Amino acid sequence: MEKFGSHMVIKICGHSITCQHIEKDMGLNAGTMITGQRSIQEVGEDAFARLLRVLSGEMTKNEAIGYYKSIDIQTHGFSPRRKARCGA
């Protein structure tokens, strides 16, 4: 089977607890805006800085862990049932 390389994706998570559960493959925790720990400008500056580093050759989390499958996108957040399973 031929590998086509990993996707150059910087994953941004908007929920801090979710980000903690999947930290090894998440690029940026944007949930800190919701909790008030950081401003939207600070998180935006982090995202832009990370983008520049990746464009300059830094590996994304996908590349670093050797993830070569399709990208999974979750758009519906945690359901109450899933929250209970994850201890959130």
C-alpha positions, 0 to 999 in steps of 0.5 A: 500500500502506498503512503501519500504522506500526512495532511498539513493540518493544524488542528484547533480545538474549541473545548479545553476538556476535549483538548486535554483528552486528545492533546497528543494530536491537537495543535492548538487549544482555543477553549482558553478563550471560553474559559477566559484564560486567554483573549481571542487576540492571544489565541489568534496570534498563537494560531498565526505563529504556529502557521508560520512555523509549520510553513517554515518546516515545523512538523504538525502533530499529524506528521509528528505522530505519523498519522496518515489516515483521513482527517476526522472532523467533529462539528457537534461537540460533546453530547451529554452521554459522551460527556459522561463516558469521558468524565467531563 
